[in-house]
Amino acid sequence: MDEGSALSALVPAGPQAAHIHTLWLVMLAVCALVFAAILGALAIAMRRAPCGDETSEPDTSMIGNDEPAVRRAVTFGIAASAALLITLLVTSIVIERALAQLPLRDALHIRLTGHQWWWEATYDDAKAANVFTTANELHIPVGRPIVLTLEAEDVIHSFWVPNLHGKKDLVPGRTATIAFRADAAGTFRGQCAEFCGYQHANMALMVIAEPPERYERWAAAARTSAPQPLEPLAQRGQQVFLQSTCAMCHTIVGTPANGRRAPDLTHVASRLRIGAGTLHNDPVTLSAWIADPQRIKPGVHMPAHALPSADLQALVAYLGTLK
Ligand code: CUA
């Protein structure tokens, strides 16, 4: 996991996660109380148990007697159980309502599509020219509500960034939404939370919450086309990219590559990780990934590329320019 990235429902970074954390604390307290009470009752019962052996006469003194103490204990147990269950029910209803009341004025709308095994994110905007697509990494402004529209391309996936909100499934053929807000800056790891095939565990999503000015700078850069390579090595790498199978599945805005089957690579060099959170984004791992993704992430829909090593080096140099 990257330095400073968090994945914990116990450290809420926004109001939605804070509500869920409160519910968790209430449930923990109630369950701990019940557990302690049961252990206490068990200890008392064991102390009071008659100590006989096989030669003792059976103790029949209780038969036929009314047992007011037992009756009181059972009545108290039923009443306490009902009261605690109602407490949990009321708390979860109150939390559910609180979750639905996040103010959505001036919300940032992002369409998030789950694929085997990566995330496609399209940032919506009233101006069509401002819409852009990225993958596996969301940048969001701190303090501004985010509305995600969730869709799935192939099988059911589940969006889960525990520091920001609970889980929400992405179901093929349906559209769901989830709204949250980050009130603290940070890098939060999300994880697909619904088994979706071989590489389900390697379907992570990084959410980078940052101050609004920084977010705006990132979004402005993300809207631009990829820079044209200036160095001869990177220029050769661009030719390799466009002439090999890469361009059939990936998009690099500003080049003829416009495949939609795989992550958009227009600004891939600015991402923290590659392979949907699987690997650090550096030239060595990137080149190992391109050469043989099946070795790193078996079953992934990206084929191995038997490129001559000079071509591979050029390709990695080109991808490294895509800031
Ligand atoms: Cu996608 Cu699990």
Boltz pocket constraint, residues with backbone or C-beta under 6 A from the ligand:
constraints:
  - pocket:
      binder: B
      contacts: [[A, 114], [A, 115], [A, 116], [A, 117], [A, 156], [A, 157], [A, 158], [A, 192], [A, 193], [A, 194], [A, 195], [A, 196], [A, 197], [A, 199], [A, 200], [A, 201], [A, 203]]
      max_distance: 6.0
